[in-house]
Amino acid sequence: MAKHGKKYLAALAKVNLDQAYNPRQALELVKETAYTKFDGTVEIHMRMGLDPRQADQQVRDVVVLPNGLGKTVRVLVFAQGDAATRAQEAGADQIADTDEMIQKIQGGWTEFDVAIATPDMMGKVGRLGRVLGPRGLMPNPKAGTVVGAEDLPRVIHEAKAGRVEFRLDKTANLHVPIGKVSFELPKLYENMAALMDAIKKAKPSAAKGTYIKRLTVTSTMGPGIRVDTNLAQTMESAE
């Protein structure tokens, strides 16, 4: 078993591992127990009562966090012609509109955080699955990252403003960032409430039993803090 350092153990000592905290208390503890010199990311981890092997029990959607993620989001858009012009005017950081750019990405270049594509480019983008897929960068209609030219400005703006995708993994877990440790508590709370609302709305009709089995909030390298799942699912973003 891996040994933890003194700073981690000191932070862990502030957490009652047998208690499921209310969301506000949990977020307060996350800020209190963060000990990295850099501004850590606050993340939500959920164990879901779903079977990821079943197609009708998948959870995949996006949410625009009201207070963003606290970082600069680099957006690359696969588009040509008028769509490429619209993307550039909307603030895209990179435009992939040539075979040379496609080959560059195929060679392993992935210096961007979000990839968006127009439908007519998906034939070429499909060849990049081995590079983009494992990094979670592959444009997908279900994630709202394959859109027509008229929707590009909106999607680019949302991506830069704090648009986050959540997706059930193979172990039936969700892992989603909701901001930075430096965020004021109300902003973290609002982001968490927005996420919980989106996850509730994304519940598959085939889901049976307990939807969210366990919920933990943590900061980068910090201890996990258990949250009462019932209270988390009734959070009000206006609070």
C-alpha positions in Angstrom: 0.0 0.0 0.0 1.3 3.4 -0.9 2.6 5.6 1.9 1.2 9.1 2.3 3.2 12.2 3.2 2.8 14.3 6.4 0.8 17.0 4.6 -1.7 14.5 3.3 -2.0 12.8 6.7 -2.5 16.1 8.4 -5.3 17.0 5.9 -6.9 13.6 6.3 -7.0 14.0 10.1 -9.5 16.8 9.6 -12.0 14.5 7.9 -14.4 12.1 9.6 -14.2 9.1 7.3 -17.4 7.7 8.8 -19.5 10.8 8.1 -21.4 11.7 4.9 -21.2 15.5 4.9 -23.8 17.9 3.4 -22.5 19.5 0.2 -21.6 22.8 1.7 -19.7 21.3 4.6 -17.9 19.0 2.2 -16.8 21.9 -0.1 -15.6 23.8 3.0 -13.5 20.8 4.0 -12.1 20.5 0.5 -10.8 24.0 0.6 -9.5 23.5 4.2 -7.7 20.3 3.4 -6.1 21.4 0.1 -2.3 21.6 0.7 -0.6 21.8 -2.7 1.4 24.9 -3.5 -0.5 25.2 -6.8 -4.2 26.0 -7.2 -5.6 22.5 -7.2 -8.7 21.3 -9.0 -11.9 20.4 -7.1 -13.4 17.1 -8.4 -16.5 15.1 -7.9 -16.3 11.3 -8.1 -19.5 9.2 -8.1 -20.1 5.5 -7.9 -23.2 4.9 -9.9 -25.8 2.1 -9.6 -25.6 1.4 -13.3 -24.3 -1.4 -15.4 -21.9 0.1 -18.0 -22.1 -3.0 -20.1 -25.7 -2.2 -20.9 -26.3 0.2 -23.7 -29.5 1.5 -22.1 -27.8 2.3 -18.8 -25.2 4.8 -20.2 -24.8 8.3 -18.8 -23.2 10.8 -21.1 -24.0 14.5 -21.4 -22.5 18.0 -20.9 -23.1 20.8 -18.4 -22.0 24.5 -18.6 -20.8 25.3 -15.1 -22.0 28.8 -14.2 -18.6 29.9 -12.8 -16.4 28.0 -15.2 -13.4 25.8 -14.4 -10.9 28.5 -13.5 -8.6 27.7 -16.4 -8.0 28.7 -20.0 -9.6 26.2 -22.3 -7.9 25.7 -25.7 -10.4 24.9 -28.4 -9.6 23.2 -31.7 -12.2 23.1 -34.5 -12.3 20.7 -37.4 -14.0 22.8 -40.1 -13.5 24.2 -43.6 -14.7 27.2 -45.6 -17.4 29.4 -44.0 -17.5 27.2 -41.0 -13.8 27.6 -40.4 -14.2 31.4 -40.7 -17.1 31.4 -38.2 -15.0 29.3 -35.7 -12.1 31.6 -36.0 -14.3 34.7 -35.4 -15.9 33.0 -32.4 -12.5 32.5 -30.7 -11.3 29.1 -31.6 -7.6 28.7 -30.8 -6.8 26.3 -33.6 -8.5 25.5 -36.9 -7.9 22.0 -38.4 -8.9 22.5 -42.0 -6.0 21.0 -43.9 -4.6 17.5 -44.4 -1.4 18.7 -42.9 -3.1 19.6 -39.7 -4.9 16.2 -39.6 -1.5 14.5 -40.1 0.0 16.6 -37.3 -2.7 15.4 -34.9 -2.3 11.8 -36.2 1.3 12.1 -35.3 0.4 12.8 -31.6 0.0 16.5 -31.4 -2.8 17.3 -28.9 -2.1 20.7 -27.5 -5.8 21.5 -27.0 -8.5 20.8 -24.4 -11.7 20.5 -26.5 -12.2 19.4 -30.1 -15.3 20.4 -32.0 -16.1 19.3 -35.6 -18.6 20.0 -38.3 -20.4 16.9 -39.7 -18.7 17.1 -43.1 -15.2 16.8 -41.4 -16.0 13.6 -39.4 -14.8 11.4 -42.3 -11.3 12.8 -41.7 -11.7 13.1 -37.9 -12.6 9.4 -37.7 -9.0 8.5 -38.6 -7.8 10.2 -35.4 -9.7 7.9 -33.1 -6.6 6.2 -31.7 -5.1 9.6 -30.8 -8.2 11.5 -29.6 -10.2 8.7 -28.1 -8.0 7.8 -25.2 -7.6 11.4 -24.3 -11.3 12.1 -24.3 -10.9 14.6 -27.2 -12.9 12.8 -29.9 -15.8 15.0 -31.2 -19.1 13.2 -30.7 -22.7 14.2 -31.5 -23.9 12.9 -28.1 -21.5 15.2 -26.3 -22.6 18.1 -28.5 -19.2 18.6 -30.1 -20.3 17.7 -33.6 -22.4 20.7 -34.8 -23.3 22.6 -37.9 -21.6 25.9 -38.8 -24.4 28.0 -37.3 -23.9 26.4 -33.9 -20.1 26.7 -33.7 -20.0 30.2 -32.0 -22.3 29.0 -29.2 -20.4 25.7 -28.6 -17.0 27.4 -28.7 -18.3 30.0 -26.2 -19.7 27.3 -23.9 -16.4 25.4 -24.1 -14.4 28.4 -23.0 -16.9 29.4 -20.4 -16.8 26.0 -18.5 -18.6 23.4 -20.6 -17.8 20.0 -19.0 -18.6 16.6 -20.4 -19.4 13.7 -18.0 -19.5 10.1 -19.0 -19.9 6.8 -17.2 -16.6 4.8 -17.4 -16.2 1.1 -17.6 -16.2 0.8 -13.7 -19.5 2.5 -13.4 -18.0 5.8 -12.1 -18.2 9.4 -13.0 -15.3 11.8 -12.5 -16.0 15.5 -13.1 -14.0 18.7 -12.3 -16.1 21.6 -10.9 -13.5 24.4 -10.4 -10.4 25.4 -8.4 -9.6 25.4 -4.7 -9.2 29.2 -4.9 -12.9 29.6 -5.9 -15.1 31.2 -3.3 -17.4 28.7 -1.6 -20.6 30.0 -3.2 -19.1 29.6 -6.7 -18.0 26.0 -6.0 -21.5 25.3 -4.6 -23.2 26.7 -7.7 -21.0 24.6 -10.0 -21.7 21.5 -8.0 -25.4 22.1 -8.0 -25.4 22.6 -11.7 -23.6 19.4 -12.2 -25.9 17.4 -9.9 -28.9 18.8 -11.7 -27.5 17.7 -15.1 -26.7 14.2 -13.8 -30.2 13.8 -12.4 -31.6 14.8 -15.8 -29.3 12.4 -17.6 -30.6 9.4 -15.6 -31.3 6.5 -18.0 -34.9 5.2 -18.0 -33.5 1.7 -17.6 -31.7 2.6 -14.3 -32.9 0.5 -11.4 -32.4 0.8 -7.7 -30.1 3.5 -6.3 -28.9 5.8 -9.0 -25.9 7.4 -7.1 -24.4 5.0 -4.7 -21.5 7.0 -3.4 -20.3 10.6 -3.9 -16.9 12.0 -3.0 -15.5 15.4 -3.4 -11.7 16.1 -3.4 -9.0 18.4 -4.4 -5.8 17.5 -6.4 -3.8 15.2 -4.1 -6.2 15.9 -1.2 -8.2 13.4 0.8 -11.7 12.3 -0.4 -14.6 13.7 1.5 -17.8 11.7 1.4 -21.0 13.6 0.6 -24.6 12.7 1.5 -26.0 11.6 -1.9 -29.6 12.5 -1.0 -28.7 16.0 0.0 -26.4 16.3 -3.1 -29.3 15.5 -5.4 -31.5 18.2 -3.9 -29.0 21.0 -4.1 -30.4 24.4 -5.2 -28.1 26.4 -7.4 -29.6 29.6 -6.3 -28.4 29.1 -2.7 
